[in-house]
Amino acid sequence: MWLVQQKNILTWENIRKRGFVGPSRCLLCGLQEETMDHLLNLCSFTSNLWNWVAPIFKQTDRDENDITKTLKNWRKDFSDHETVNIAWTLIPGFLIWDVWKKCNNRIFNDKSGSTQSIIAQISRQIKENVNALLKEPPEKSLGHQKAHILELLGLQVLAPKGIRKSARHTIKGKAFWKPPPHSILKFNIDGASKGNPGDAGYRGVLRDEQGNIKFIFHSHLGNATNNMAELMAIEQCLETLIDSNSQNIIIEADSELTINLVKKIGTGSAPDKVSNHWRLVQVYHRIQSHLRILRTLSFVHVHRNTNKLVDQLANEGVLCTKDNQSCPWESVPIGKLREDCYTLASVDREHYQFVKEKQLIKI
């Protein structure tokens, strides 16, 4: 989506600008030159997909002359019903992505697909993501229009039963940071991207069983996605552990996707089977190489509240400064970074002690 907004996807129009010679006709309709606006907006095949969207929601934010304006103007608060709003928000991204994949399938695999097969694919992707993103069960009583939208998108089967909350929203009891067991260290990491993709960075904090900070790292990435920032945090964490010859480490992050991906790589799955994005595959290969050296690790997905120290620093501190740092705690210079880390770590320790002493929940 970022490449679309930058008008930099490799349509034949852009390929020819780079000096390559080839067919300039749209591979989907064969009628017009393949420009970005034609392929993703004006092509008869793509127009049929956009025309499928409009009647479902009774309106559309599509700009028929400029696909970048469509993305810019697509509302984030279409409906007060969470399921409908998530579906609306996801529509343009999946539509554009599936059209782009269809075009590449035609080029590289000589495969074609009907409009209906793409619509079915978009509907399936929306359903899967609604199931993952929905924070609360849907309302039991729906207005006619909202119920009609869910039905047309194939989401009506979710409405009566409710959608199960994702793991990060179903942690029992009060979420809090918990120190590691005796003789074990805990690394909390997090990445953030303002815009996704946008200005991005990551941080990590290593603490002992007393909650004392032992090591800290942070880095500014420039323009990157949330996934890239989270994975780079994992990579930096592993490199730090290798350099310090550390073992028996718990690594916690509030991105369930990232934790599951790293676990999958750790089982020996080929990185290029986990993702076909070349930038991510490179990071996966490096992570897999590190995991072969570090054998006594435990990766844990935690609630965002239990990852508050690095979450807050990744969102606020990293993106306000362009410097990178990786060093033991005693080498961190006096300043705002040290003060913020110390304060948040102290809050975590005090909260844990309070919960433990009052026996509010089982420790």
N, C-alpha and C positions, 0 to 999 in steps of 0.2 A: 504494500500500500504506500509505503514511503517512496518507492521508485516511481509509482504512478503520480504522486503529488509533486515529485521533482521532474516529471515528464521525461523519465530516463529509462523506461523499459525498452527492451530490444525488439521493437517492431521493425519491419523492413525500412520504414522511414528513417529510424535512427541508425540502423545497420548501414544503410547506404551513405549516411553522413560520415561514417568512419572509413569509407573507401571500398566497401565490399559491394560486389555486383551480384544481383539475384532477382528473383521475381518480386515485384512490388505489389501484387494483387493480394487482397485479403484472402486468407486460406479458408475462411468460414463461408463467405458469400461469393467470392470470386468476381465481385462487381466493381469495387473501388480500391484505391491505393490503401495499403495497410498502415495507416497512421494510428497513434494511440487512441485518439478520440473516436476514430472509426471503429477500431476493433472492440473497444470496451463500452461504446455508447451507441454509435449510429448503424453499425452492421445489422442487417435484418435479423440475423440469428440472435445477436445480443439484445436488440430491441424487443424481440419476443420475450426475453427473460425479464427485462425491465417492465414490459407491459403486463407480465404475470404478477409483478409485485403490486402495482398501483391499485387494482381492484380489491386486493386482499385488505389493504389498510385504508382504502377509500381516498388515498392521497399519496403523493410521492414528493421527495425533495430532489428528484433528478433534474439536472440541467442538461437539456438535450444538445447543447452546443459545446459544453466543456465538462469533461469527466472530473477534472480537479475541483471545479466548483461544486459538483455533486457531493464529493467527499467532504469538502469544507463546510457545506451548508446542511449536511445531513444531521438532523436534530438528535441530541442525546437524551432528550426528555419528551419523547413522543407521547407516552401514556403514563398514567399513574399506576397502571397494573404492571408489576415487575416482569412477569413472563412475556407479556406483549412488548414491553419496552426493550427487553433483551433481544427478542427476535427481530424487532425493527432495527436495532443498532447493528446487528450482525449481518443483515441482508446485503448491503453494498459490498462489504469485504468478501463474503463468500461468493457472491455473483461474479465479481471481477476476477477473483482467484480461479474459479472453476472455468470461466471463459479462457483465461490465460493457459490453464492446464490443457484444455481441449485443443487450443491452437498448437501447443507444443506436442501433444499426442499425434496430431495430424502430421507435423513435420518429422518427428523422430521415430514414431511407431506406426505411422500410416494407419492410424485408428480414427474413426469418427464416432460421434455420438449424437443422438437426437436431442431436441430441446427438452423433451419430457424426461430423458435420462439425467440431464443437468439439473432440472427442477427437482427431481427426486433426490439427487445428490445434495443440493443446497438444503432441502428440507431435512435430510438426515443429519447434516452437519449442524444445523440450527438446533435440532432436538438434542443432540449430544452435548452441545455447549450450554444450552439452557439447563440441562440436568447438572452440569458441572458448576455453573455460575450462580444459579438461583440461591439466594440466601435464606429465604423463608418459603414455607409451603404456600402455594397459590391460594387466592381467596376462594372460599367455597361457593359464593354466589357471584356470578359474572353477569355483566350487562350483555345484551344480545350481540352488540358489535364485537366486544372483546371475545366472547365465546365463539363467534363466527370466525374471527381471525385465527384463534387457536385451532379450530377445526380445519380450516383451509391449509394450515401449515403442518397438520398432522400431530399437533400438540394436545389435542383434546383428551387423549388417553391419560395424560399427566394430570389434568385438572381435577378430576374427582378424587384421586388418591393422594395427590400432593407429590411433590418431588423431594426425594430424600436429600437432606442437607449434606453438603460435602464435608469431608472429615475435619477440615479446619474450622467448621462452625459447630461441631458436635462434641467438643471436648467437655467432659463432665466436670462439674465443680468450677471453681474460680481459677482462671488461667494465671500462672505466675512462673517466673524463672526458678528453676530448681538446680541446686549445685550438684556436681557429679559425685559419684561414690568415692570413697577413699582411694588415693593413689591414681585417680583417673582425672584427666583434664577435659574441659568442654570448650569447643569452638562454636560460637554463634556467628553466623554470617548473614549478609543480606545485600541485595542489589536494588537499585532504583533507576527508573528512567522517567523523566518528565516529558511526556508526550507519547512515548512507546511507539515508534522510536523517537528519541529526543536526547537532551543532555542527560548523561548517565554516569553512574559511579557505583562503587561497592565498598563495603567495610567488613572487617572481621575482628572479633575480640575473643581471646583465649583466657579462660578463668579456671582457677583451681577449686578444690572442694570447699574452701572458705569463701568463695566468691571474689577472691582477689584477682585483679587483672594481671596476667603474665606477659601478654603479647598483643599487639594491635597492628592492623594494616588497613590502609584505605587507598583508593585509586580513583582518579577521574578518567572516564573512558571516552568522553566526547559524545558523538551521536551513536546511540546503540539502543537495542530493545531491552525490556525487562529480563527476558530469558537469557540474553547474552550477558547482562550484568550479573545475574544470579550464577551463571555457569563460570564466569570469570572469577567470581568470589570463591567458588568451590576450588577452582584451579589454583588460585593464590593460596588458599588455605592448605592444600596438599603440598605445594612447593615449600611453604613455611615449615610444615611438619617434617618434610624430608631434610631440609637444611639444618633443622635443630635435632634431627635424629629422635623425634618424639614418637611414642607408641601409646597404646591404650587411650584413644581419643574418641570422644563423642562429638559429632558434628551436627549441629542443629540449624535448620533454616525454615522459614515460614512459607516457602514455595513448595507445595506438594509435587508439582510437576517436575521441578529441578531434582528433588530428592529421589523421585521414582526413576528419572532418567539416569542418574548416577548409579543407583542400585542396579539398574538393568545393564549398564556398561560394566559394572563390577562383576556381574555373573558371567562375563565373557561374550556378551552380544556384540556383534560387529558394529562399530559406531555409525557406519554408513547405512546400517539397517535401522538404527534408532531415528535418524533424521537424514534427509537428503539435502539439507541446506549446507552448502560447502563451508561457510564460516563456522557454523556450529560443529560440523564434522571435524574440523581441525582442532577445536577445543576438546571435543570428545576423545580424540586420539591421545592428546596430551594427558587428559584426566585418566584414561585407561592405563597409560604408561606409568603414571604416578601410583595408581592403585596396585600395580604389580609389586611395588616396593613396600607400600604400607599395608600390612596385613591385619592389624588390630584396630580397625576403625568401625564405628557404628554411625550410620546416617539416620537421622530422626527428623520427621516433619513435626513442627510445633505450631501452636497458635501464635498469631502475630503479637498478642500481648506478652507472651513469654520471650519474645525476641525483640523487646522494646528498645534495648540499648542500641543495637546495630540498626534496627529499623529506623529509628529517629535520626541517627547520625547519617545513615545512607541517604535519607530523603532531604535532610537539611544541610548537614556539614559538607558532604562530598561535593554536592552540586554548587556550593558557594565558593569552593576553592579548587584550583586547578593543580594542586600539588599532589604528589604520591608519597606514601610513607609506609614502611614495614620495619618494625623494630620492637625490641623488648620494652615493657612498660616503663622501666626505669630510665630509658633513653628518650621518652616522649617529652619534648620541651614544655615548660610551664606556659599555659595559654588556654584559650577557649576549648580546644579539643580535649586537653587533659582534664580540665575542669568538668566538662560535660560528661565525659566517660566516667570519671570518679563519682559524680553525683548520681548518675543512672545506675551504676554498679552498686552503690550504697543503698539505693532504693530497693533494688532486687534483693539484696541481703536482708534488709530490715523486713521486707514483706514476707520473705520465706520464714524468718524467725518468728514473726508475728503469727503466721498461719500454723507453724509447728507448735508454738507454745499454747495457743488457744485451741488447738486440735479442731480447727474448723473443717478440715478435710483430712483424709488419711494420707500420711506422707509415705 
